[in-house]
Amino acid sequence: MTTQFEFHLQGANAPEGQLDADLLIAIVQSLKSIALNIGRIETDAERLGRAPARVHRVARLVIGMEPGSTTILARRAGAGANALDFDLADEEAFDAKFESLMGSIALDQRPDWVDDSLAAVMGQLTAALQQAATAIEFKANGQTRRRFATAGLQRETWNSAVQTPPGDITFVGRLYAVNLHTHRLLVQDDVGHQVALPNVADDSDLGPLLGRYVAVTGSPEFDPLGQVKRIQGAAISAAADPIGSPMIPEPLSLEEILASAPGIEPGRIEGLSDAEADAFFDAMGL
């Protein structure tokens, strides 16, 4: 049967049974994302793109609050009222993995099977729980599995395992202003990937480059998937516009093409005079 999970938030900065709306939303969104990640794993679905129906069958959650208590309830929605009264293997594995992950937060340990995408969401849940309560009691089917204080949790436990390459990089794209007063800019490449350029100190002369192609060189920061998300200490210079630059050469005349082509020149055959060449072409009917 579907496992009922409970997160009893103790020491919350709100009366019992109430919780700041932003914190509640952050926790619920994190739980949904974690469930979707586990669902993709257990149904052997692609990790990117729209999740197929089989993932939602396993990973769709029902979330609630226990009446009169600051306890968040979470369980799989299941397949509906007409479903058979037993769990499939992937559903049982989902519950086991979900419970294991919540225990990993308490132990402050990242399991080896957790990839960077799932780890990023686990870090978000850890941060939300730290803000929501000083201690957490986690239960599964009414049985206490973990009790832990949130102050000692390290969000860095869930940091990306991607190693940042040493040295600076150069990123080419169009330059856009986010806020010139705070020296915040961004650059976007031709496939839509945006990279933030925080605290660009010398941006007084960059106005003419806004909306144009630039080359940005600086120290990169990467997201959990290993993509560049920021470039610190950015040096910005103009770059050639690949669309505006002439990609097709100017047309050539027939004379220019023939002059540059290998072989005989028009009207002449090597070793023959013009009269002999004309006689040859006449004989060929040309």
Protein Blocks (a to p, Z undefined) as FASTA:
>chain_A
ZZddddddehiabdehiacfklmmmmmmmmmmmmmmmmmmmnopafedjddfklmmmmpc
cddddehiacdddddebjojkbccbdcfklmmmmmmmmmmmmmmmnopacfklcfklmmm
mmmmmmmmmmmpmbdcddeehiafbdcdfklpcfklmgcfbdcdedjdddddddddfblm
nopacdddfkopacddehifblmlmmmmgopacdddddddddfkopafbdehiacddddd
fklpcfbdcdddfklmmmmpgcjdehiaehiafklmmmmmmmnoZZ
